Structures are given as structure tokens and as C-alpha cells.
Amino acid sequence: MTTKSTDINEIFARHDYGARALMPILLEIQEQNHYLPENLLRQVAEKIQVPLVQVYQVAAFYSAFSLEPRGEHIVTVCMGTACHVLGSQLVMDRLETQLGIHAGETTADGLATLEGVNCVGACALGPIVIIDGSYSGQMSPQKVDRLVKRLAKKET
């Protein structure tokens, strides 16, 4: 999987320096690369003059950040109680089969990262699959097949 080229100087130009700029800078890097590459974390620490360990603590603490490469598309399955009762495990199983990966993994071509979360707060619509922030409710294994086909079409 290739990562996008990040011009860290352009990101720095948009932010004040110092520790208060850390979160917005990391968010931009994450958005551009789908994860936080080590070389960029080192540059951030140096530029805003905070210890590298502090940068890593922030990056590791917040679930919005990933230190591992992620796919172009993030596929999230709600595994909360209501969704579970309504069949979210069957939906997850079908996504794993269709994508050829397990929850927490990224496809070899970098197309998608599959993840399960505890609750997305839309229990009446369960089970729910979220792709890049777009919610699809009342999912079934058959509906998953259509979602995966649409996801693949986006890439062609």
C-alpha cells in the first residue's frame, strides 16, 4: 500500500507553533495519510518543540489516530448490544468474507480497513455499517454484498 505524499511544511504553515497545535496537525496528517507515519511524528515533535514521547502519547491515546496504515475507506460495524441482537455478527462475518480480512485489518490493496466498535448510538437502525462516515442501517448479509460492490466501484 502506498501512502500519499504529505507536505508537512504546508500543514505547519496553517497552524501556530507549540503544544496547542499538536492535535490539529496530527488530524491533518491522519486525514492525508489515513495514519500517522513515524517520520512525520518526528518532524512534528521537532517543529513544535515537544518531546517525541508526548506526540506518541497523544497519537496512541485518541482512537481517531492510527499508527498503522489504514485503507482508503474505513468500514465500521456497530457491535453494540442492540446491533448484536439484530445480527451485527452476521454482518461482520460477511464483511470479513467479502473483503478477505478480519476486523482490525486492512485489505492488501489498501482499499478498506474493517473495524468493529462498541456502539454508534443509532440503535433503532441496527445493525449499522458505516463507510467513511456514511451510515447504512438495518444491514443484512445480503445488503453487505451490495455495499462491498459499491465500494469496489468507487475505486475504478
C-alpha positions in Angstrom: 0.0 0.0 0.0 1.4 3.4 -0.9 0.9 6.5 1.2 0.1 9.9 -0.1 2.8 12.4 -0.1 2.4 14.8 2.8 3.9 18.3 2.7 4.4 18.8 6.3 5.5 22.4 5.8 2.1 23.2 4.3 0.5 21.8 7.4 2.8 23.7 9.7 2.1 26.9 7.8 -1.6 26.6 8.7 -1.1 26.3 12.5 0.5 28.1 15.3 3.5 26.5 16.9 3.7 24.9 20.3 1.9 22.1 22.1 -1.6 23.5 21.4 -1.0 22.9 17.6 -0.3 19.2 18.2 -3.9 17.9 17.8 -4.8 19.9 14.7 -1.5 19.0 13.0 -2.0 15.3 13.8 -5.5 15.4 12.5 -4.4 16.8 9.1 -1.6 14.2 8.8 -4.1 11.5 9.7 -6.6 12.8 7.1 -4.0 12.9 4.3 -2.3 9.5 5.0 -5.0 7.6 6.8 -2.5 7.0 9.6 0.4 8.8 11.4 3.8 7.8 9.8 6.7 7.7 12.2 8.8 10.1 10.2 6.1 12.8 10.3 5.6 12.3 14.0 9.3 13.0 14.5 9.1 16.2 12.3 6.0 17.4 14.3 7.8 16.9 17.6 10.9 18.8 16.4 8.9 21.6 14.7 6.5 22.4 17.6 9.2 21.7 20.2 7.6 19.0 22.3 9.1 15.7 23.2 8.5 12.9 20.8 7.1 10.7 23.6 4.4 13.4 24.1 3.5 13.2 20.4 3.2 9.4 20.6 1.2 9.6 23.8 -1.4 11.8 22.1 -1.4 9.7 18.9 -1.8 6.4 20.9 -4.5 7.8 23.3 -7.1 9.1 20.8 -8.9 6.5 18.8 -9.2 8.9 15.9 -5.5 8.3 15.2 -3.8 5.2 13.9 -0.1 4.4 14.0 -0.6 1.7 11.4 -1.5 2.2 7.7 -5.3 2.2 7.1 -7.3 1.7 4.0 -8.6 4.3 1.7 -12.1 3.5 3.1 -12.9 2.8 6.7 -15.7 0.2 7.1 -17.1 0.2 10.7 -19.6 -2.3 12.1 -21.5 -1.4 15.2 -21.2 -4.4 17.6 -23.2 -2.8 20.5 -25.9 -4.8 22.3 -28.8 -3.7 20.2 -27.0 -4.2 16.9 -25.6 -7.5 18.1 -29.1 -8.8 19.0 -30.2 -7.7 15.5 -27.4 -9.6 13.7 -24.3 -7.5 13.6 -22.1 -10.5 14.0 -23.5 -12.0 10.8 -22.9 -8.7 9.1 -19.3 -8.6 10.3 -18.8 -12.2 9.3 -20.0 -11.4 5.7 -17.8 -8.3 5.5 -14.8 -10.3 6.6 -15.5 -12.9 3.9 -16.2 -10.3 1.2 -13.1 -8.2 2.0 -10.9 -11.2 2.8 -9.7 -9.7 6.1 -10.7 -9.8 9.8 -11.8 -6.9 11.9 -8.9 -4.6 12.7 -7.1 -5.4 9.4 -6.7 -3.6 6.1 -7.0 -5.2 2.6 -3.8 -6.0 0.8 -4.6 -3.4 -1.9 -5.3 -0.7 0.7 -8.9 -0.3 -0.3 -10.5 -0.8 3.1 -9.9 -1.2 6.8 -12.6 -3.1 8.7 -13.3 -2.3 12.3 -15.9 -3.1 14.9 -17.0 -0.6 17.5 -19.0 -0.9 20.7 -21.8 1.5 19.9 -22.5 4.3 17.4 -25.6 5.5 19.2 -28.2 4.7 16.5 -29.7 1.5 18.0 -33.0 1.8 16.3 -31.3 1.5 12.9 -29.2 -1.6 13.8 -27.3 -3.4 12.7 -25.3 -0.5 11.3 -22.4 -0.3 8.9 -20.6 3.0 8.4 -18.4 3.5 5.4 -16.4 6.7 5.5 -18.9 8.4 7.8 -22.0 7.3 5.8 -24.4 5.2 7.8 -26.3 2.2 6.4 -28.9 0.9 8.7 -30.8 -2.4 9.1 -28.0 -4.2 7.4 -28.1 -7.9 6.5 -25.5 -10.1 4.9 -27.2 -9.6 1.5 -27.1 -5.8 1.8 -23.4 -6.1 2.7 -22.7 -7.7 -0.7 -24.2 -4.6 -2.4 -22.2 -2.3 -0.2 -18.9 -4.0 -1.0 -19.7 -3.9 -4.7 -20.4 -0.2 -4.5 -17.1 0.3 -2.6 -15.2 -1.5 -5.2 -16.9 0.6 -8.0 -15.7 3.8 -6.2 -12.1 2.7 -6.8 -12.5 2.0 -10.6 
